Amino acid sequence: MSKTEAEIQLHSREIKELERRLLAETQRRELLSRGPGDLIYFAERALKLRPKIGPLEPFRFNRAQNALHEIIERQKRETGRVRVIVLKARQLGVSTYISARFLHRIIYSPALRCFICAHEKRASANLYAIVRRFFDNLPADIKPTTSASSQEELIFAEQDSGYIVGTASLEGAGRSATSQLIHASEVAFWPDVAAQFASLIQTVPDMDGTEIIIESTANSFNDFYSLYRKAEAGESEFWPVFLPWSLDLQYRRKLDANFEMAADERELAELHDLDI
């Protein structure tokens, strides 16, 4: 290689490095300006998600998460607060969406507490792990400092905001805490849904800006079923959100050439607008 060729290659690498730095600086400035008011933009630019297979990747909303986001944002515009009860299929990313939503609020809003509560200790720990992964991988420019960090709480010093993690128990979920944001997970599997739910919502002030999101897969005809039916009938402040498995394209599979739907399958396909 001649000296001239080597100089050209070096110059080319320097230009590429300069372009990379300029792009990174532009993205940093856009995140700082757009991030506080745009959850979808914030999630894709600031949050890292562990996919079902492979390394961490940017968090881009799927169809179910987009559908839930639209409903929640509409309720917030109309009522000033969020009260939704989500009946969901498995593996739609509902808990991941809620984790991103509440972290976004806590980072940019002072004096907010989020209570995470699931039906068992391991499930609560798994939800908290999503939050910790998001937090640990935040860009340095927006990552808050912590004043407390453990398996049961994560408190951000300057914002005086953070998380408390608990488990639905017979003594009452979150009875001693005051929270502005609540993620109640797999409520259909709580030991005493009626008593624990009543205890939990009493910890949230009846004020605009507060958010309670209840989500669960189905578990027969229990008190969660009753809560959801009341929401459907307009007998509570909660909006019902049904997220079926058909929203997730990963539930699709190729069919054999000789496949034919049975009569009951055809009825279900017509009822729910499903293709073969």
Phi, psi and omega in degrees: 000133180283165179298321179297316180297319179296320179295322179295316180296318178297317179297320179297318178295321179295320178296316180297320179294320177296318178297319179298317180293321178296318178296316180298320179292321177297315179296323179296315180294321179295320178297318180295326182272318184268333186306313183299329186253003187222097183297319182297315178296315180301314182299315183289328185265336189242341187251141178249132184245140172271110182286177180295331176219135173106180182284176178301146179215161178301145183274105175250129183299139172268185185297318181293317180294321176296318180298315179295319180299317180297318181293315181296316180294325177294317178297320180297319178295320186279327188242345182086355182213175180236125174218099181230149174236120190251120170261119194229156165278167180284153171064031177266351180084023181295313180296325178295318178299313181298319179300316179294317182299312184287324176297319178301316180293318185292322180297320188257003181230134180280155169058044174246138173241134176248129176253122177257126184218124178238181187282342179212160186300318181296320180294319177298319179296323179294321177295317179295327178297326176297314179299314182297321178295316175303309184297314184297334184254013177295147172302146185301327184297332184243001182281117182283156174279153183251145173255346176208135181209113180210189179284350184240352178202154176216109186244131178265126191296303187292322181281343188053040179234166177164198189238147167233136183246132179216182180228142177297120182230165180290344177282348180111126184283122173065026188301323187270356186258153168248123183231155174253342179230132179229131171247103179258115191249142179048051185295331179297346182251007176291148183299321181219083189302313186300309183291316183291322179294317179299319178295319185292312185291340177289345179277354183254125179299146178278071187220153174297150181093345178276156183218130173235118178240115178255132179219148179193152162281168184284153177209063177066200187261076180246198184291332175295319175304316180295319178299318182292317179295323176297319178296318178300323183277359181074024183263010176213172179281355181277139173268133178278138178230117178254122181240098185280164180300332185292349175289337184264114182295343178288348176279000179277155173209156178287142182259154173294152183299330183263015182289137174224138179286143172285168184300316181292329177292321178296321178297317179294320179298319179290319182297320186252012177057050181255138173275177187292000000 
